[in-house]
C-alpha cells in the first residue's frame, strides 16, 4: 500500500509541475508571472502562533524567564 501512495504522490507532484510550467509559459508573452514559486507550493505552511514558537524555543533551548 505504501508503494501505491508513494506513486500517487509522485504522480501528483509531476502533474503539478507540468501545470506550473505550462501556466508560466502561457503568461510569459504577456510579461506576467505566477506569484507563488513552485517550491513554495509544496512547503507545508507554518500555522503556529508567535506564542507557540516562543514556547517551543524556550522549551528546547532550556530557557526560562526569571522575575
ROPAFI-116701 format. One line per field, with one value per atom (N, C-alpha, C): residue number from 0; residue in one letter; atom name; x, y, z. Coordinates in Angstrom, 1 decimal, always signed. Layout:
% ROPAFI-116701
pos	c(NUM	...)
code	c(A	...)
site	c(CA	...)
X	c(X	...)
Y	c(Y	...)
Z	c(Z	...)
This chain:
% ROPAFI-116701
pos	c(0	0	0	1	1	1	2	2	2	3	3	3	4	4	4	5	5	5	6	6	6	7	7	7	8	8	8	9	9	9	10	10	10	11	11	11	12	12	12	13	13	13	14	14	14	15	15	15	16	16	16	17	17	17	18	18	18	19	19	19	20	20	20	21	21	21	22	22	22	23	23	23	24	24	24	25	25	25	26	26	26	27	27	27	28	28	28	29	29	29	30	30	30	31	31	31	32	32	32	33	33	33	34	34	34	35	35	35	36	36	36	37	37	37	38	38	38	39	39	39	40	40	40	41	41	41	42	42	42	43	43	43	44	44	44	45	45	45	46	46	46	47	47	47	48	48	48	49	49	49	50	50	50	51	51	51	52	52	52	53	53	53	54	54	54	55	55	55	56	56	56	57	57	57	58	58	58	59	59	59	60	60	60	61	61	61	62	62	62	63	63	63	64	64	64	65	65	65	66	66	66)
code	c(X	X	X	X	X	X	X	X	X	X	X	X	X	X	X	X	X	X	X	X	X	X	X	X	X	X	X	X	X	X	X	X	X	X	X	X	X	X	X	X	X	X	X	X	X	X	X	X	X	X	X	X	X	X	X	X	X	X	X	X	X	X	X	X	X	X	X	X	X	X	X	X	X	X	X	X	X	X	X	X	X	X	X	X	X	X	X	X	X	X	X	X	X	X	X	X	X	X	X	X	X	X	X	X	X	X	X	X	X	X	X	X	X	X	X	X	X	X	X	X	X	X	X	X	X	X	X	X	X	X	X	X	X	X	X	X	X	X	X	X	X	X	X	X	X	X	X	X	X	X	X	X	X	X	X	X	X	X	X	X	X	X	X	X	X	X	X	X	X	X	X	X	X	X	X	X	X	X	X	X	X	X	X	X	X	X	X	X	X	X	X	X	X	X	X	X	X	X	X	X	X)
site	c(N	CA	C	N	CA	C	N	CA	C	N	CA	C	N	CA	C	N	CA	C	N	CA	C	N	CA	C	N	CA	C	N	CA	C	N	CA	C	N	CA	C	N	CA	C	N	CA	C	N	CA	C	N	CA	C	N	CA	C	N	CA	C	N	CA	C	N	CA	C	N	CA	C	N	CA	C	N	CA	C	N	CA	C	N	CA	C	N	CA	C	N	CA	C	N	CA	C	N	CA	C	N	CA	C	N	CA	C	N	CA	C	N	CA	C	N	CA	C	N	CA	C	N	CA	C	N	CA	C	N	CA	C	N	CA	C	N	CA	C	N	CA	C	N	CA	C	N	CA	C	N	CA	C	N	CA	C	N	CA	C	N	CA	C	N	CA	C	N	CA	C	N	CA	C	N	CA	C	N	CA	C	N	CA	C	N	CA	C	N	CA	C	N	CA	C	N	CA	C	N	CA	C	N	CA	C	N	CA	C	N	CA	C	N	CA	C	N	CA	C	N	CA	C	N	CA	C	N	CA	C	N	CA	C)
X	c(+0.8	+0.0	+0.9	+2.0	+2.9	+3.4	+3.7	+4.1	+3.1	+1.9	+0.8	+0.7	+0.7	+0.7	+1.9	+3.0	+4.2	+4.1	+3.6	+3.4	+2.4	+1.3	+0.3	+0.8	+1.6	+2.3	+3.2	+4.0	+4.9	+4.1	+3.0	+2.2	+1.6	+1.1	+0.5	+1.6	+2.8	+3.8	+4.2	+4.4	+4.7	+3.6	+2.4	+1.3	+1.3	+1.5	+1.6	+2.7	+3.8	+5.0	+4.6	+4.0	+3.6	+2.6	+1.6	+0.7	+1.4	+2.3	+3.0	+3.8	+4.5	+5.4	+4.5	+3.4	+2.5	+1.9	+1.5	+0.9	+1.9	+3.1	+4.2	+4.5	+4.5	+4.8	+3.7	+2.4	+1.3	+1.4	+1.9	+1.9	+3.1	+4.2	+5.4	+5.3	+4.6	+4.4	+3.7	+2.9	+2.2	+3.0	+4.2	+5.1	+4.5	+3.8	+3.3	+3.9	+3.7	+4.3	+3.4	+3.6	+2.9	+3.5	+2.6	+3.0	+3.7	+3.4	+4.0	+5.0	+6.2	+7.2	+6.8	+7.3	+6.9	+7.3	+8.4	+8.9	+8.0	+7.5	+6.6	+5.3	+4.9	+3.6	+3.6	+4.8	+4.8	+5.4	+5.8	+6.2	+5.0	+5.0	+3.9	+3.9	+2.8	+2.6	+2.8	+3.5	+3.7	+2.5	+1.7	+0.5	+0.6	+1.8	+2.0	+1.9	+1.4	+1.3	+2.7	+2.9	+4.1	+4.4	+3.3	+3.5	+3.9	+3.4	+3.8	+5.2	+5.7	+7.1	+8.0	+7.7	+8.5	+8.5	+7.4	+7.3	+8.2	+8.1	+8.9	+10.4	+10.7	+12.1	+12.7	+11.9	+12.3	+12.4	+11.5	+11.5	+12.7	+13.0	+14.1	+15.4	+15.5	+16.7	+17.0	+16.1	+16.4	+16.3	+15.6	+15.5	+14.3	+14.4	+13.2	+13.3	+12.1	+12.0	+12.3	+13.0	+13.3	+12.7	+12.1	+11.5	+11.6)
Y	c(-1.2	+0.0	+1.3	+1.2	+2.4	+2.7	+1.7	+1.9	+2.7	+2.3	+2.9	+4.4	+4.6	+6.0	+6.8	+6.2	+6.9	+7.3	+6.3	+6.6	+7.6	+7.6	+8.6	+10.0	+10.1	+11.4	+11.9	+10.9	+11.3	+11.8	+11.1	+11.5	+12.9	+13.2	+14.5	+15.6	+15.3	+16.3	+16.6	+15.5	+15.6	+16.4	+16.1	+16.8	+18.3	+18.6	+20.0	+20.7	+20.1	+20.7	+21.0	+20.1	+20.3	+21.5	+21.5	+22.6	+23.9	+24.0	+25.2	+25.7	+24.8	+25.2	+25.7	+24.9	+25.3	+26.7	+26.9	+28.2	+29.4	+29.1	+30.1	+30.4	+29.4	+29.7	+30.4	+30.2	+31.0	+32.4	+32.7	+34.1	+34.9	+34.2	+34.8	+35.8	+35.6	+36.6	+37.8	+37.7	+38.9	+39.7	+39.3	+39.9	+39.7	+38.6	+38.3	+37.1	+36.8	+35.6	+35.2	+33.9	+33.4	+34.0	+34.3	+35.0	+34.0	+32.8	+31.8	+30.9	+30.7	+29.9	+28.4	+27.6	+26.2	+25.5	+25.8	+25.2	+25.5	+26.7	+27.2	+26.4	+25.9	+25.2	+24.0	+23.3	+22.0	+22.2	+23.4	+23.6	+23.6	+22.9	+23.0	+24.4	+24.9	+26.3	+26.1	+27.0	+27.1	+27.8	+27.1	+27.6	+27.9	+27.8	+28.1	+29.6	+29.9	+31.3	+31.7	+33.0	+33.5	+33.0	+32.8	+32.3	+30.8	+30.1	+28.7	+28.5	+29.4	+29.3	+29.7	+30.7	+31.2	+30.1	+29.5	+28.4	+27.2	+26.8	+25.7	+26.0	+27.2	+27.6	+27.6	+28.1	+28.1	+26.7	+25.9	+24.5	+23.7	+23.8	+23.0	+23.6	+25.0	+25.6	+25.7	+25.2	+25.2	+26.7	+27.6	+28.9	+29.1	+30.1	+30.4	+31.8	+32.3	+33.7	+33.7	+34.7	+34.9	+36.3	+36.3	+37.6	+38.0)
Z	c(+0.0	+0.0	+0.0	+0.7	+0.7	-0.7	-1.5	-2.8	-3.6	-3.5	-4.2	-3.8	-2.5	-2.0	-2.5	-2.5	-3.0	-4.5	-5.3	-6.7	-6.9	-6.2	-6.3	-6.0	-4.9	-4.5	-5.6	-6.2	-7.3	-8.5	-8.8	-10.0	-9.8	-8.6	-8.3	-8.3	-7.9	-7.9	-9.4	-10.2	-11.6	-12.3	-12.0	-12.7	-12.3	-11.0	-10.6	-11.2	-11.4	-12.1	-13.6	-14.2	-15.6	-15.7	-14.8	-14.9	-14.6	-13.6	-13.3	-14.5	-15.1	-16.2	-17.4	-17.7	-18.7	-18.5	-17.3	-16.9	-17.0	-16.6	-16.7	-18.1	-19.0	-20.4	-21.1	-20.6	-21.1	-20.7	-19.5	-19.0	-19.5	-19.9	-20.3	-21.4	-22.5	-23.6	-23.1	-22.1	-21.6	-20.5	-20.3	-19.3	-17.9	-17.7	-16.4	-15.8	-14.5	-13.9	-12.8	-12.3	-11.2	-9.9	-9.0	-7.7	-6.8	-6.9	-5.9	-6.6	-6.0	-6.6	-6.5	-7.4	-7.5	-6.2	-5.6	-4.4	-3.2	-3.2	-2.1	-2.1	-3.2	-3.3	-2.4	-2.4	-1.6	-0.2	+0.2	+1.5	+2.5	+3.5	+4.5	+5.1	+5.3	+5.9	+7.4	+8.0	+9.4	+10.0	+10.7	+11.3	+12.8	+13.3	+14.7	+15.0	+16.2	+16.6	+17.1	+17.3	+17.9	+19.3	+20.1	+21.4	+21.4	+20.4	+20.3	+19.9	+19.0	+18.6	+19.7	+20.5	+21.6	+22.7	+23.0	+24.0	+23.6	+22.3	+21.8	+21.9	+21.5	+21.5	+22.9	+23.8	+25.2	+25.8	+25.5	+26.0	+25.5	+24.2	+23.6	+23.9	+24.1	+24.4	+25.9	+26.7	+28.2	+28.7	+28.1	+28.5	+29.4	+30.3	+31.2	+31.6	+32.0	+32.5	+34.0	+34.4	+35.8	+36.2	+37.3	+37.7	+39.1)
